[in-house]
């Protein structure tokens, strides 16, 4: 036993610091906020993309048990009310940063203009898929059609719904006509 006491085993730990095996830090395409590593860097091209000017932001989750900073952001967007309420938000970096913090509470849809940009006197309708439709107005050309339809309604010989119902009811009650 005295031999064991005299020989003391020292346990040494060696810390291994690995070097970078892959030299990726010089590769990739730097975008604002992230770095993209394409599969084929020689043949990669960014697809053409026109960003939307506006977003339709819809609240999809309740703010119950949410932290105060998320509630504050949602109230700034006027989305602190009931579920499925929505608002229109500009696509600017400040708003995008705030939307990034509450992205789990909202649904963000870019707004498109398939009928062109609306003018001041246009009546528009925003659909759930983000399309802003312009409701067309009655023009002077359509007034002629309107006058023709009014004259047709006032015509005595026309077959309106009441006349058709009366004649068909009489045929039903009389049965087969004998020639």
C-alpha positions as CSV (number, residue, x, y, z in Angstrom):
1,X,0.0,0.0,0.0
2,X,2.8,2.3,0.6
3,X,3.9,1.9,-3.0
4,X,0.5,3.1,-4.2
5,X,0.6,6.1,-1.9
6,X,4.0,7.1,-3.3
7,X,2.9,6.8,-6.9
8,X,0.3,9.4,-7.5
9,X,-1.5,9.4,-10.8
10,X,-2.1,12.8,-12.2
11,X,-4.9,13.2,-14.6
12,X,-4.3,15.9,-17.1
13,X,-7.0,17.1,-19.4
14,X,-6.1,18.4,-22.8
15,X,-8.3,20.9,-24.5
16,X,-8.5,20.3,-28.3
17,X,-9.1,23.4,-30.3
18,X,-10.1,22.4,-33.8
19,X,-9.3,24.4,-36.8
20,X,-11.7,25.2,-39.5
21,X,-12.0,22.2,-41.8
22,X,-14.0,24.1,-44.4
23,X,-13.0,27.5,-45.7
24,X,-16.6,28.9,-46.1
25,X,-16.0,32.2,-44.5
26,X,-14.8,33.7,-47.8
27,X,-17.6,32.2,-49.9
28,X,-21.3,33.1,-50.1
29,X,-23.3,36.1,-51.1
30,X,-23.7,38.7,-48.4
31,X,-27.3,40.1,-48.3
32,X,-28.5,42.6,-45.7
33,X,-29.0,40.5,-42.5
34,X,-27.8,37.1,-43.8
35,X,-25.3,35.3,-46.0
36,X,-26.5,32.9,-48.7
37,X,-24.4,30.0,-49.9
38,X,-25.7,28.9,-53.3
39,X,-25.3,25.3,-54.6
40,X,-23.6,26.4,-57.8
41,X,-21.9,29.8,-57.1
42,X,-20.7,30.1,-60.7
43,X,-24.1,29.8,-62.3
44,X,-26.2,31.5,-59.6
45,X,-28.2,34.6,-60.4
46,X,-30.8,36.4,-58.2
47,X,-34.3,36.1,-59.7
48,X,-35.9,39.4,-60.6
49,X,-38.1,40.5,-57.7
50,X,-40.2,43.6,-57.3
51,X,-41.0,44.1,-53.6
52,X,-44.5,45.1,-52.5
53,X,-45.0,48.6,-51.3
54,X,-47.6,47.6,-48.7
55,X,-48.4,44.7,-46.5
56,X,-51.7,43.4,-45.2
57,X,-51.0,42.4,-41.6
58,X,-53.6,40.3,-39.9
59,X,-53.6,39.3,-36.2
60,X,-53.9,35.5,-35.8
61,X,-53.1,34.9,-32.2
62,X,-54.2,36.5,-28.9
63,X,-52.0,38.7,-26.9
64,X,-52.8,36.9,-23.6
65,X,-49.5,36.0,-21.8
66,X,-47.4,37.9,-24.4
67,X,-44.6,40.1,-23.2
68,X,-45.2,43.8,-22.9
69,X,-42.9,44.7,-25.8
70,X,-45.0,42.5,-28.2
71,X,-48.2,44.1,-26.9
72,X,-46.7,47.5,-27.5
73,X,-45.7,46.7,-31.1
74,X,-49.2,45.3,-31.8
75,X,-50.8,48.4,-30.3
76,X,-48.6,50.6,-32.5
77,X,-50.0,48.7,-35.5
78,X,-53.6,49.1,-34.1
79,X,-53.9,45.3,-33.8
80,X,-54.6,45.1,-30.1
81,X,-58.3,44.4,-30.6
82,X,-60.0,41.2,-31.6
83,X,-58.6,38.3,-33.7
84,X,-58.6,38.4,-37.5
85,X,-58.4,42.2,-37.5
86,X,-56.0,43.6,-40.1
87,X,-54.2,46.8,-41.0
88,X,-52.1,48.1,-43.9
89,X,-48.4,48.7,-43.2
90,X,-45.7,50.3,-45.3
91,X,-42.8,48.1,-46.4
92,X,-40.0,50.1,-44.8
93,X,-37.1,48.8,-42.7
94,X,-38.5,50.2,-39.4
95,X,-41.8,48.4,-39.8
96,X,-40.1,45.2,-41.1
97,X,-38.0,45.1,-37.9
98,X,-41.0,45.5,-35.7
99,X,-43.0,42.9,-37.7
100,X,-40.0,40.5,-37.3
101,X,-40.5,40.6,-33.5
102,X,-44.2,39.8,-33.7
103,X,-44.1,37.4,-36.7
104,X,-45.5,34.6,-34.6
105,X,-48.6,36.7,-33.8
106,X,-49.5,38.0,-37.3
107,X,-50.0,36.9,-40.9
108,X,-48.2,39.1,-43.4
109,X,-49.5,39.2,-47.0
110,X,-47.9,41.5,-49.6
111,X,-50.5,43.7,-51.4
112,X,-50.6,43.5,-55.2
113,X,-52.4,45.8,-57.7
114,X,-53.7,43.6,-60.5
115,X,-56.0,46.5,-61.8
116,X,-53.3,49.1,-61.5
117,X,-52.8,51.7,-58.8
118,X,-56.1,53.3,-57.6
119,X,-56.8,57.0,-58.0
120,X,-58.3,59.3,-55.4
121,X,-61.9,58.9,-56.5
122,X,-61.7,55.1,-57.1
123,X,-63.6,52.6,-54.9
124,X,-61.4,49.7,-53.9
125,X,-61.7,46.4,-52.2
126,X,-58.8,44.5,-50.5
127,X,-59.1,40.7,-50.7
128,X,-57.7,38.3,-48.2
129,X,-55.0,37.1,-50.6
130,X,-53.6,40.7,-50.9
131,X,-55.2,41.8,-54.2
132,X,-56.5,45.3,-54.2
133,X,-59.4,45.3,-56.7
134,X,-60.8,48.5,-58.2
135,X,-64.6,48.6,-58.5
136,X,-65.6,50.2,-61.8
137,X,-68.0,53.0,-62.0
138,X,-71.0,53.4,-64.3
139,X,-69.8,55.5,-67.3
140,X,-71.8,57.6,-69.9
141,X,-71.7,54.6,-72.2
142,X,-73.5,52.5,-69.6
143,X,-76.2,55.1,-69.2
144,X,-77.5,54.1,-72.6
145,X,-77.8,50.5,-71.5
146,X,-79.5,51.7,-68.3
147,X,-82.1,53.5,-70.4
148,X,-82.7,50.4,-72.5
149,X,-83.2,48.2,-69.5
150,X,-85.7,50.8,-68.0
151,X,-87.7,50.8,-71.2
152,X,-87.7,47.0,-71.3
153,X,-89.0,46.9,-67.7
154,X,-91.9,49.3,-68.6
155,X,-92.8,47.5,-71.8
156,X,-96.3,45.9,-71.5
157,X,-95.6,42.8,-73.8
158,X,-92.6,41.6,-71.9
159,X,-92.7,38.3,-70.0
160,X,-91.8,39.2,-66.4
161,X,-91.6,36.8,-63.5
162,X,-95.2,37.3,-62.4
163,X,-96.6,36.7,-65.9
164,X,-94.6,33.6,-66.3
165,X,-95.6,32.2,-62.9
166,X,-99.3,32.8,-63.7
167,X,-99.2,31.2,-67.1
168,X,-97.2,28.2,-65.9
169,X,-99.5,27.7,-62.9
170,X,-102.5,27.7,-65.3
171,X,-100.8,25.1,-67.5
172,X,-100.0,23.0,-64.4
173,X,-103.6,23.1,-63.2
174,X,-105.2,22.4,-66.6
175,X,-103.1,19.3,-67.3
176,X,-102.6,18.0,-70.8
177,X,-104.2,20.1,-73.5
178,X,-106.3,18.1,-76.0
179,X,-105.8,19.2,-79.6
